Amino acid sequence: MSETKSDPNKVWPTGLTEAESEEIHRHVIQGTQIFGFIAVLAHLFAYIYSPWLK
Amino acid sequence: MIYGKLWCVVKPSTGIPLFLSAVAVSSFLVHYMLLTHTSWLPKYYEGKATPKTAAVEQVDKVAATPTDTIVAAAKQ
């Protein structure tokens, strides 16, 4: 039988453990969310103040 | 977290610049294509009212005046 749970202390080829990888990923996701929020705001202003779709 | 283990197999020093570059290139291309394929975006970036808009406003003013005058005259 193979193990279903991976070793949390295993260092992967990129030099990171699973916990470190997940920590980086949290920051990537948060950065994407902030960028997305600013982009939505910018498009809202563009829609209001430009002839876009009018 | 979904895909949280991505950075176990993709080096962050490669994957993050690649991701950010993809976002930058694709958003630049979308806006560049809008600039070159629409009539209103170059005019908007030019920063002044279009001649068409100005002409329509002028026509509206001219058209509005007699109507107002007629309504005002009818009330008297």
Backbone of each chain as nested JSON, in Angstrom:
{
  "chains": [
    {"id": "A", "residues": [
      {"number": 1, "name": "MET", "atoms": {"N": [0.846, -1.213, 0.0], "CA": [0.0, 0.0, 0.0], "C": [0.869, 1.246, 0.0]}},
      {"number": 2, "name": "SER", "atoms": {"N": [0.534, 2.189, -0.862], "CA": [1.297, 3.433, -0.877], "C": [0.725, 4.423, 0.132]}},
      {"number": 3, "name": "GLU", "atoms": {"N": [1.579, 5.283, 0.606], "CA": [1.151, 6.298, 1.573], "C": [0.273, 7.331, 0.879]}},
      {"number": 4, "name": "THR", "atoms": {"N": [-0.834, 7.711, 1.514], "CA": [-1.708, 8.732, 0.932], "C": [-1.271, 10.128, 1.404]}},
      {"number": 5, "name": "LYS", "atoms": {"N": [-0.675, 10.206, 2.605], "CA": [-0.273, 11.523, 3.131], "C": [1.217, 11.712, 2.868]}},
      {"number": 6, "name": "SER", "atoms": {"N": [1.561, 12.867, 2.269], "CA": [2.96, 13.115, 1.945], "C": [3.706, 13.642, 3.167]}},
      {"number": 7, "name": "ASP", "atoms": {"N": [5.026, 13.499, 3.143], "CA": [5.871, 13.925, 4.253], "C": [5.965, 15.445, 4.293]}},
      {"number": 8, "name": "PRO", "atoms": {"N": [5.524, 16.1, 5.379], "CA": [5.54, 17.57, 5.424], "C": [6.956, 18.154, 5.473]}},
      {"number": 9, "name": "ASN", "atoms": {"N": [7.951, 17.32, 5.872], "CA": [9.323, 17.831, 5.958], "C": [10.134, 17.57, 4.685]}},
      {"number": 10, "name": "LYS", "atoms": {"N": [9.494, 16.927, 3.715], "CA": [10.213, 16.626, 2.479], "C": [10.558, 17.924, 1.729]}},
      {"number": 11, "name": "VAL", "atoms": {"N": [11.82, 18.028, 1.313], "CA": [12.223, 19.185, 0.507], "C": [12.101, 18.791, -0.957]}},
      {"number": 12, "name": "TRP", "atoms": {"N": [11.257, 19.518, -1.664], "CA": [10.959, 19.209, -3.061], "C": [12.059, 19.754, -3.98]}},
      {"number": 13, "name": "PRO", "atoms": {"N": [12.02, 19.399, -5.279], "CA": [13.101, 19.844, -6.19], "C": [13.312, 21.359, -6.234]}},
      {"number": 14, "name": "THR", "atoms": {"N": [12.281, 22.127, -5.935], "CA": [12.46, 23.59, -5.951], "C": [13.129, 24.09, -4.676]}},
      {"number": 15, "name": "GLY", "atoms": {"N": [13.367, 23.194, -3.722], "CA": [14.014, 23.588, -2.469], "C": [13.035, 24.009, -1.392]}},
      {"number": 16, "name": "LEU", "atoms": {"N": [11.737, 23.798, -1.641], "CA": [10.715, 24.211, -0.684], "C": [9.997, 22.998, -0.115]}},
      {"number": 17, "name": "THR", "atoms": {"N": [9.481, 23.168, 1.109], "CA": [8.586, 22.15, 1.665], "C": [7.159, 22.522, 1.267]}},
      {"number": 18, "name": "GLU", "atoms": {"N": [6.225, 21.611, 1.558], "CA": [4.829, 21.89, 1.211], "C": [4.308, 23.127, 1.942]}},
      {"number": 19, "name": "ALA", "atoms": {"N": [4.7, 23.274, 3.226], "CA": [4.233, 24.426, 4.012], "C": [4.754, 25.734, 3.413]}},
      {"number": 20, "name": "GLU", "atoms": {"N": [6.032, 25.716, 2.999], "CA": [6.614, 26.927, 2.392], "C": [5.938, 27.251, 1.067]}},
      {"number": 21, "name": "SER", "atoms": {"N": [5.678, 26.205, 0.296], "CA": [4.999, 26.394, -0.99], "C": [3.611, 27.01, -0.791]}},
      {"number": 22, "name": "GLU", "atoms": {"N": [2.903, 26.508, 0.208], "CA": [1.555, 27.029, 0.459], "C": [1.611, 28.466, 0.97]}},
      {"number": 23, "name": "GLU", "atoms": {"N": [2.66, 28.798, 1.727], "CA": [2.796, 30.179, 2.21], "C": [3.023, 31.131, 1.026]}},
      {"number": 24, "name": "ILE", "atoms": {"N": [3.909, 30.743, 0.106], "CA": [4.14, 31.571, -1.091], "C": [2.841, 31.724, -1.874]}},
      {"number": 25, "name": "HIS", "atoms": {"N": [2.116, 30.613, -1.989], "CA": [0.885, 30.631, -2.783], "C": [-0.163, 31.568, -2.183]}},
      {"number": 26, "name": "ARG", "atoms": {"N": [-0.21, 31.633, -0.845], "CA": [-1.147, 32.571, -0.193], "C": [-0.843, 34.002, -0.623]}},
      {"number": 27, "name": "HIS", "atoms": {"N": [0.449, 34.349, -0.663], "CA": [0.829, 35.712, -1.069], "C": [0.501, 35.968, -2.545]}},
      {"number": 28, "name": "VAL", "atoms": {"N": [0.716, 34.95, -3.372], "CA": [0.396, 35.094, -4.811], "C": [-1.102, 35.344, -4.988]}},
      {"number": 29, "name": "ILE", "atoms": {"N": [-1.903, 34.558, -4.283], "CA": [-3.36, 34.702, -4.374], "C": [-3.796, 36.078, -3.862]}},
      {"number": 30, "name": "GLN", "atoms": {"N": [-3.217, 36.508, -2.736], "CA": [-3.589, 37.81, -2.169], "C": [-3.205, 38.938, -3.129]}},
      {"number": 31, "name": "GLY", "atoms": {"N": [-2.018, 38.841, -3.722], "CA": [-1.586, 39.844, -4.697], "C": [-2.517, 39.892, -5.89]}},
      {"number": 32, "name": "THR", "atoms": {"N": [-2.94, 38.721, -6.351], "CA": [-3.867, 38.644, -7.481], "C": [-5.208, 39.288, -7.127]}},
      {"number": 33, "name": "GLN", "atoms": {"N": [-5.666, 39.042, -5.901], "CA": [-6.944, 39.617, -5.474], "C": [-6.866, 41.139, -5.408]}},
      {"number": 34, "name": "ILE", "atoms": {"N": [-5.766, 41.68, -4.862], "CA": [-5.609, 43.141, -4.768], "C": [-5.529, 43.745, -6.175]}},
      {"number": 35, "name": "PHE", "atoms": {"N": [-4.729, 43.116, -7.045], "CA": [-4.61, 43.577, -8.432], "C": [-5.984, 43.562, -9.112]}},
      {"number": 36, "name": "GLY", "atoms": {"N": [-6.721, 42.481, -8.905], "CA": [-8.044, 42.344, -9.512], "C": [-9.008, 43.407, -9.027]}},
      {"number": 37, "name": "PHE", "atoms": {"N": [-8.959, 43.701, -7.733], "CA": [-9.842, 44.725, -7.162], "C": [-9.54, 46.091, -7.782]}},
      {"number": 38, "name": "ILE", "atoms": {"N": [-8.234, 46.434, -7.884], "CA": [-7.85, 47.723, -8.479], "C": [-8.264, 47.767, -9.954]}},
      {"number": 39, "name": "ALA", "atoms": {"N": [-8.102, 46.645, -10.658], "CA": [-8.471, 46.59, -12.081], "C": [-9.979, 46.775, -12.259]}},
      {"number": 40, "name": "VAL", "atoms": {"N": [-10.771, 46.143, -11.404], "CA": [-12.229, 46.288, -11.48], "C": [-12.624, 47.747, -11.257]}},
      {"number": 41, "name": "LEU", "atoms": {"N": [-11.982, 48.378, -10.271], "CA": [-12.247, 49.789, -9.96], "C": [-11.892, 50.673, -11.161]}},
      {"number": 42, "name": "ALA", "atoms": {"N": [-10.738, 50.401, -11.77], "CA": [-10.289, 51.197, -12.927], "C": [-11.258, 51.042, -14.092]}},
      {"number": 43, "name": "HIS", "atoms": {"N": [-11.754, 49.813, -14.315], "CA": [-12.704, 49.6, -15.408], "C": [-14.044, 50.253, -15.122]}},
      {"number": 44, "name": "LEU", "atoms": {"N": [-14.425, 50.287, -13.846], "CA": [-15.674, 50.963, -13.466], "C": [-15.572, 52.451, -13.782]}},
      {"number": 45, "name": "PHE", "atoms": {"N": [-14.454, 53.067, -13.395], "CA": [-14.241, 54.489, -13.694], "C": [-14.204, 54.725, -15.205]}},
      {"number": 46, "name": "ALA", "atoms": {"N": [-13.542, 53.821, -15.939], "CA": [-13.465, 53.97, -17.391], "C": [-14.864, 53.884, -18.002]}},
      {"number": 47, "name": "TYR", "atoms": {"N": [-15.687, 52.984, -17.471], "CA": [-17.061, 52.84, -17.973], "C": [-17.882, 54.104, -17.702]}},
      {"number": 48, "name": "ILE", "atoms": {"N": [-17.667, 54.691, -16.499], "CA": [-18.453, 55.87, -16.127], "C": [-17.992, 57.102, -16.918]}},
      {"number": 49, "name": "TYR", "atoms": {"N": [-16.689, 57.3, -17.01], "CA": [-16.169, 58.575, -17.522], "C": [-15.684, 58.532, -18.969]}},
      {"number": 50, "name": "SER", "atoms": {"N": [-15.779, 57.404, -19.663], "CA": [-15.357, 57.352, -21.064], "C": [-16.552, 56.934, -21.926]}},
      {"number": 51, "name": "PRO", "atoms": {"N": [-16.437, 57.066, -23.232], "CA": [-17.557, 56.662, -24.105], "C": [-17.655, 55.152, -24.292]}},
      {"number": 52, "name": "TRP", "atoms": {"N": [-16.965, 54.388, -23.466], "CA": [-16.958, 52.926, -23.569], "C": [-18.379, 52.365, -23.511]}},
      {"number": 53, "name": "LEU", "atoms": {"N": [-18.762, 51.58, -24.512], "CA": [-20.064, 50.906, -24.613], "C": [-21.238, 51.877, -24.696]}},
      {"number": 54, "name": "LYS", "atoms": {"N": [-20.957, 53.138, -25.082], "CA": [-22.071, 54.088, -25.192], "C": [-22.29, 54.469, -26.651]}}
    ]},
    {"id": "B", "residues": [
      {"number": 1, "name": "MET", "atoms": {"N": [-5.437, 24.731, 0.644], "CA": [-5.58, 25.708, -0.445], "C": [-5.336, 25.016, -1.783]}},
      {"number": 2, "name": "ILE", "atoms": {"N": [-6.219, 25.278, -2.735], "CA": [-6.093, 24.617, -4.028], "C": [-4.827, 25.108, -4.749]}},
      {"number": 3, "name": "TYR", "atoms": {"N": [-4.095, 24.173, -5.32], "CA": [-2.833, 24.421, -6.03], "C": [-1.743, 24.981, -5.124]}},
      {"number": 4, "name": "GLY", "atoms": {"N": [-1.9, 24.87, -3.835], "CA": [-0.915, 25.406, -2.894], "C": [0.457, 24.767, -3.018]}},
      {"number": 5, "name": "LYS", "atoms": {"N": [0.481, 23.521, -3.519], "CA": [1.761, 22.809, -3.63], "C": [2.437, 23.055, -4.971]}},
      {"number": 6, "name": "LEU", "atoms": {"N": [1.895, 23.987, -5.747], "CA": [2.46, 24.313, -7.063], "C": [3.947, 24.639, -6.987]}},
      {"number": 7, "name": "TRP", "atoms": {"N": [4.337, 25.384, -5.946], "CA": [5.715, 25.87, -5.851], "C": [6.684, 24.787, -5.37]}},
      {"number": 8, "name": "CYS", "atoms": {"N": [6.138, 23.568, -5.136], "CA": [7.012, 22.426, -4.878], "C": [7.639, 21.927, -6.189]}},
      {"number": 9, "name": "VAL", "atoms": {"N": [6.959, 22.184, -7.292], "CA": [7.444, 21.675, -8.571], "C": [7.831, 22.774, -9.561]}},
      {"number": 10, "name": "VAL", "atoms": {"N": [7.366, 24.01, -9.299], "CA": [7.756, 25.152, -10.139], "C": [8.56, 26.106, -9.261]}},
      {"number": 11, "name": "LYS", "atoms": {"N": [9.758, 26.443, -9.684], "CA": [10.573, 27.36, -8.894], "C": [9.906, 28.728, -8.867]}},
      {"number": 12, "name": "PRO", "atoms": {"N": [9.689, 29.299, -7.667], "CA": [9.056, 30.62, -7.604], "C": [9.818, 31.676, -8.405]}},
      {"number": 13, "name": "SER", "atoms": {"N": [11.152, 31.556, -8.475], "CA": [11.939, 32.548, -9.223], "C": [11.67, 32.465, -10.723]}},
      {"number": 14, "name": "THR", "atoms": {"N": [11.088, 31.363, -11.173], "CA": [10.694, 31.221, -12.575], "C": [9.199, 31.49, -12.742]}},
      {"number": 15, "name": "GLY", "atoms": {"N": [8.409, 30.875, -11.879], "CA": [6.958, 30.902, -12.048], "C": [6.33, 32.261, -11.803]}},
      {"number": 16, "name": "ILE", "atoms": {"N": [6.82, 32.986, -10.792], "CA": [6.193, 34.274, -10.462], "C": [6.475, 35.321, -11.55]}},
      {"number": 17, "name": "PRO", "atoms": {"N": [7.727, 35.515, -11.994], "CA": [7.939, 36.441, -13.114], "C": [7.188, 36.02, -14.379]}},
      {"number": 18, "name": "LEU", "atoms": {"N": [7.081, 34.723, -14.622], "CA": [6.346, 34.233, -15.791], "C": [4.866, 34.611, -15.697]}},
      {"number": 19, "name": "PHE", "atoms": {"N": [4.29, 34.411, -14.521], "CA": [2.884, 34.733, -14.272], "C": [2.645, 36.237, -14.437]}},
      {"number": 20, "name": "LEU", "atoms": {"N": [3.51, 37.052, -13.795], "CA": [3.332, 38.508, -13.866], "C": [3.531, 39.0, -15.31]}},
      {"number": 21, "name": "SER", "atoms": {"N": [4.494, 38.411, -16.029], "CA": [4.714, 38.805, -17.423], "C": [3.506, 38.454, -18.28]}},
      {"number": 22, "name": "ALA", "atoms": {"N": [2.92, 37.294, -18.042], "CA": [1.738, 36.882, -18.813], "C": [0.594, 37.873, -18.593]}},
      {"number": 23, "name": "VAL", "atoms": {"N": [0.404, 38.297, -17.343], "CA": [-0.652, 39.276, -17.034], "C": [-0.35, 40.6, -17.742]}},
      {"number": 24, "name": "ALA", "atoms": {"N": [0.901, 41.06, -17.66], "CA": [1.277, 42.346, -18.257], "C": [1.117, 42.313, -19.773]}},
      {"number": 25, "name": "VAL", "atoms": {"N": [1.617, 41.257, -20.412], "CA": [1.567, 41.167, -21.879], "C": [0.126, 41.064, -22.359]}},
      {"number": 26, "name": "SER", "atoms": {"N": [-0.673, 40.21, -21.714], "CA": [-2.049, 40.018, -22.187], "C": [-2.883, 41.278, -21.981]}},
      {"number": 27, "name": "SER", "atoms": {"N": [-2.713, 41.971, -20.844], "CA": [-3.515, 43.178, -20.637], "C": [-3.052, 44.297, -21.578]}},
      {"number": 28, "name": "PHE", "atoms": {"N": [-1.735, 44.38, -21.842], "CA": [-1.254, 45.374, -22.809], "C": [-1.839, 45.101, -24.193]}},
      {"number": 29, "name": "LEU", "atoms": {"N": [-1.857, 43.845, -24.609], "CA": [-2.37, 43.497, -25.941], "C": [-3.861, 43.824, -26.074]}},
      {"number": 30, "name": "VAL", "atoms": {"N": [-4.636, 43.533, -25.026], "CA": [-6.075, 43.836, -25.067], "C": [-6.279, 45.342, -25.259]}},
      {"number": 31, "name": "HIS", "atoms": {"N": [-5.549, 46.157, -24.474], "CA": [-5.73, 47.6, -24.572], "C": [-5.178, 48.153, -25.895]}},
      {"number": 32, "name": "TYR", "atoms": {"N": [-4.083, 47.574, -26.386], "CA": [-3.525, 48.021, -27.665], "C": [-4.488, 47.713, -28.814]}},
      {"number": 33, "name": "MET", "atoms": {"N": [-5.096, 46.526, -28.764], "CA": [-6.057, 46.152, -29.81], "C": [-7.286, 47.052, -29.761]}},
      {"number": 34, "name": "LEU", "atoms": {"N": [-7.735, 47.402, -28.551], "CA": [-8.859, 48.337, -28.439], "C": [-8.479, 49.692, -29.02]}},
      {"number": 35, "name": "LEU", "atoms": {"N": [-7.231, 50.114, -28.758], "CA": [-6.762, 51.418, -29.257], "C": [-6.724, 51.451, -30.777]}},
      {"number": 36, "name": "THR", "atoms": {"N": [-6.314, 50.33, -31.395], "CA": [-6.145, 50.317, -32.848], "C": [-7.398, 49.857, -33.596]}},
      {"number": 37, "name": "HIS", "atoms": {"N": [-8.381, 49.267, -32.907], "CA": [-9.542, 48.729, -33.61], "C": [-10.865, 49.412, -33.255]}},
      {"number": 38, "name": "THR", "atoms": {"N": [-10.835, 50.429, -32.397], "CA": [-12.077, 51.159, -32.117], "C": [-11.868, 52.614, -32.501]}},
      {"number": 39, "name": "SER", "atoms": {"N": [-12.95, 53.324, -32.673], "CA": [-12.843, 54.743, -33.028], "C": [-12.857, 55.632, -31.789]}},
      {"number": 40, "name": "TRP", "atoms": {"N": [-13.487, 55.12, -30.702], "CA": [-13.68, 56.005, -29.545], "C": [-12.507, 56.047, -28.584]}},
      {"number": 41, "name": "LEU", "atoms": {"N": [-11.737, 54.947, -28.499], "CA": [-10.639, 54.952, -27.512], "C": [-9.522, 55.928, -27.882]}},
      {"number": 42, "name": "PRO", "atoms": {"N": [-9.073, 55.986, -29.157], "CA": [-8.066, 57.003, -29.496], "C": [-8.568, 58.418, -29.216]}},
      {"number": 43, "name": "LYS", "atoms": {"N": [-9.848, 58.661, -29.495], "CA": [-10.409, 59.994, -29.226], "C": [-10.433, 60.285, -27.736]}},
      {"number": 44, "name": "TYR", "atoms": {"N": [-10.768, 59.244, -26.953], "CA": [-10.792, 59.424, -25.494], "C": [-9.388, 59.706, -24.971]}},
      {"number": 45, "name": "TYR", "atoms": {"N": [-8.393, 58.951, -25.471], "CA": [-7.008, 59.172, -25.044], "C": [-6.492, 60.53, -25.519]}},
      {"number": 46, "name": "GLU", "atoms": {"N": [-7.096, 61.059, -26.595], "CA": [-6.716, 62.382, -27.1], "C": [-7.043, 63.466, -26.062]}},
      {"number": 47, "name": "GLY", "atoms": {"N": [-8.113, 63.247, -25.301], "CA": [-8.388, 64.117, -24.16], "C": [-9.286, 65.292, -24.427]}},
      {"number": 48, "name": "LYS", "atoms": {"N": [-10.12, 65.243, -25.469], "CA": [-11.088, 66.317, -25.688], "C": [-12.36, 65.736, -26.275]}},
      {"number": 49, "name": "ALA", "atoms": {"N": [-13.45, 66.517, -26.243], "CA": [-14.729, 66.038, -26.761], "C": [-14.618, 65.8, -28.253]}},
      {"number": 50, "name": "THR", "atoms": {"N": [-15.285, 64.776, -28.727], "CA": [-15.23, 64.472, -30.149], "C": [-16.047, 65.506, -30.91]}},
      {"number": 51, "name": "PRO", "atoms": {"N": [-15.701, 65.784, -32.165], "CA": [-16.5, 66.728, -32.96], "C": [-17.957, 66.284, -33.055]}},
      {"number": 52, "name": "LYS", "atoms": {"N": [-18.17, 64.939, -33.134], "CA": [-19.536, 64.422, -33.237], "C": [-20.345, 64.775, -31.99]}},
      {"number": 53, "name": "THR", "atoms": {"N": [-19.755, 64.555, -30.808], "CA": [-20.434, 64.866, -29.549], "C": [-20.751, 66.353, -29.486]}},
      {"number": 54, "name": "ALA", "atoms": {"N": [-19.756, 67.184, -29.838], "CA": [-19.951, 68.624, -29.8], "C": [-21.073, 69.033, -30.754]}},
      {"number": 55, "name": "ALA", "atoms": {"N": [-21.107, 68.425, -31.96], "CA": [-22.134, 68.755, -32.944], "C": [-23.514, 68.344, -32.447]}},
      {"number": 56, "name": "VAL", "atoms": {"N": [-23.612, 67.183, -31.828], "CA": [-24.89, 66.698, -31.299], "C": [-25.393, 67.626, -30.203]}},
      {"number": 57, "name": "GLU", "atoms": {"N": [-24.476, 68.066, -29.328], "CA": [-24.874, 68.993, -28.261], "C": [-25.379, 70.306, -28.847]}},
      {"number": 58, "name": "GLN", "atoms": {"N": [-24.708, 70.759, -29.922], "CA": [-25.102, 72.018, -30.567], "C": [-26.501, 71.881, -31.161]}},
      {"number": 59, "name": "VAL", "atoms": {"N": [-26.741, 70.736, -31.83], "CA": [-28.052, 70.483, -32.437], "C": [-29.125, 70.425, -31.358]}},
      {"number": 60, "name": "ASP", "atoms": {"N": [-28.811, 69.773, -30.231], "CA": [-29.765, 69.68, -29.129], "C": [-30.157, 71.057, -28.619]}},
      {"number": 61, "name": "LYS", "atoms": {"N": [-29.152, 71.924, -28.48], "CA": [-29.432, 73.281, -27.993], "C": [-30.345, 74.02, -28.958]}},
      {"number": 62, "name": "VAL", "atoms": {"N": [-30.016, 73.914, -30.236], "CA": [-30.809, 74.614, -31.255], "C": [-32.219, 74.054, -31.296]}},
      {"number": 63, "name": "ALA", "atoms": {"N": [-32.326, 72.733, -31.219], "CA": [-33.634, 72.083, -31.283], "C": [-34.469, 72.366, -30.045]}},
      {"number": 64, "name": "ALA", "atoms": {"N": [-33.795, 72.548, -28.915], "CA": [-34.526, 72.735, -27.662], "C": [-35.139, 74.119, -27.565]}},
      {"number": 65, "name": "THR", "atoms": {"N": [-34.529, 75.08, -28.148], "CA": [-34.978, 76.459, -27.968], "C": [-36.398, 76.727, -28.488]}},
      {"number": 66, "name": "PRO", "atoms": {"N": [-36.726, 76.39, -29.726], "CA": [-38.086, 76.678, -30.194], "C": [-39.155, 75.94, -29.4]}},
      {"number": 67, "name": "THR", "atoms": {"N": [-38.854, 74.684, -28.986], "CA": [-39.825, 73.9, -28.211], "C": [-40.149, 74.609, -26.9]}},
      {"number": 68, "name": "ASP", "atoms": {"N": [-39.091, 75.058, -26.224], "CA": [-39.285, 75.776, -24.958], "C": [-40.107, 77.043, -25.174]}},
      {"number": 69, "name": "THR", "atoms": {"N": [-39.775, 77.713, -26.256], "CA": [-40.479, 78.958, -26.554], "C": [-41.954, 78.693, -26.812]}},
      {"number": 70, "name": "ILE", "atoms": {"N": [-42.214, 77.588, -27.545], "CA": [-43.599, 77.229, -27.869], "C": [-44.375, 76.881, -26.6]}},
      {"number": 71, "name": "VAL", "atoms": {"N": [-43.716, 76.078, -25.712], "CA": [-44.369, 75.669, -24.464], "C": [-44.658, 76.889, -23.605]}},
      {"number": 72, "name": "ALA", "atoms": {"N": [-43.664, 77.793, -23.505], "CA": [-43.84, 78.995, -22.689], "C": [-44.963, 79.864, -23.257]}},
      {"number": 73, "name": "ALA", "atoms": {"N": [-45.028, 79.944, -24.569], "CA": [-46.055, 80.773, -25.207], "C": [-47.441, 80.165, -25.007]}},
      {"number": 74, "name": "ALA", "atoms": {"N": [-47.506, 78.839, -25.029], "CA": [-48.795, 78.161, -24.869], "C": [-49.356, 78.337, -23.461]}},
      {"number": 75, "name": "LYS", "atoms": {"N": [-48.441, 78.439, -22.467], "CA": [-48.904, 78.601, -21.077], "C": [-49.485, 79.993, -20.826]}},
      {"number": 76, "name": "GLN", "atoms": {"N": [-49.041, 80.974, -21.613], "CA": [-49.484, 82.355, -21.356], "C": [-50.923, 82.584, -21.796]}}
    ]}
  ]
}
